[in-house]
Amino acid sequence: MKAREIALLTLQETDTQAKKSEQSLHRLLNRHKPDKNDRSLATELVNGVLRYRLRLDFIISLSYHHDLKKAAPVLRNILRLGAYQLLFLDKIPGWAAVDECVSLAVKYKGRHIAGIVNGVLRRIASEKGSLDEILKNEPLGRRLSLEYSHPEWLLQRWLKHYGEELTVAMLSSNNRAPLLSLRVNTLKTTPEIMGKALKDASVTFTKAAPEQFMLTHDFTACEPFIHLGLVTVQNPTQALPCLLLDPMPDETILDLCSAPGGKATFMAELMKNKGSILAVDRYRNKCEKVMRRAQALGISIIETIADNAETFQPDKQPSAILLDVPCTGTGVLGKKPDLRWRITPQQLDELTILQGKLLDHAAGLLNPGGVLVYATCSIEPEENQLQIDRFLERHPDFSRDHSPVPLPVMFSEMPSAPGAFITLPGNHEGYDGGFAQRLLKNNRRSG
């Protein structure tokens, strides 16, 4: 099976079966085993179409003489694949992009629909114009939404909270191919030794902060080191909550909503594999993945429990809790291109309610003097600083607490909010967006 057909089937599953694109693509690539070039092209096509879906649909609609929203999903996705190649992939000849999509249309919808695909794509190829010129009279929110292909409701929020300059930087970052981030396993090696090993393997990388992290585009060459447990895939922003918690050897840490286990294993490395980390997640299969990850890294202090984080009661009182809550994920849209089309305002409201419940429960598990770190991979104020504001109103026995250790300059402490840090996509190349707040439980009783 060729790259374009694999890409089409992936997009179909994402559209019609609500499956995550990376899971569908990985399964189809493993099943059909295309060569390296087709594998790379299929990945580029899937991610590119998902990133630019709104922009592609707008341009296709200028040449498609019916309501594109009412078209069969397979037709829409074939047209998107063709338009993406014509508009974004200069190395692919226009005739090849059109012919391959026409062949897909013949196979999946018949010759009549193939004729429509041929006509629409040839018009797009011959009438390539400046999108800026077409959109010049549109309001700012709609223009940016179409140009950068993000839902307008989400983009309007960012303009309100962050202004035009930061919003455009985030939009641009979300549409770039993300860098792969590796965390060096300090239980087995050091950043210096690992850096030399990567150079010897001809891997081009840059050092990141914290010092355990490196950024690269070359996943394939890094796979042997991942399989050996010398490095693990984790973005530096995900290290922030762990650094704020500052776990020490021999402590007892509770990691609520733990899967896939990146933060639990990093804390275990910071603790030199001494102490106890109880990793809780609702789903047993996810707990099993956390344990496999820990075992690959040579970590023995993590225990997993499949339970509901809203009600879980530990047998042993933790000295600190890491609460990495379910969230909209608006800080990681660059690496999850289909996520921008799945988030809704209703989902945001539902998640903020859940996050509040999880915070309240975690607060009750700590003794006075205990530390609670709240974290998201979101950049939405309702899930971050406003969530903390509401929590502190309900729990006057908690207070914001400064980081106990110096943090890399990439993590910016929020003004007038001690211990609250946020990163935004585009501020530093290779860093996801995310938020974390360190909270201290004092001796005062809740009201």
Order of alpha helices (4+ residues) and beta strands (2+ residues): alpha-alpha-alpha-alpha-alpha-alpha-alpha-alpha-alpha-alpha-beta-alpha-beta-beta-alpha-beta-alpha-beta-alpha-beta-alpha-beta-beta-alpha-beta-alpha-beta-beta-beta-beta
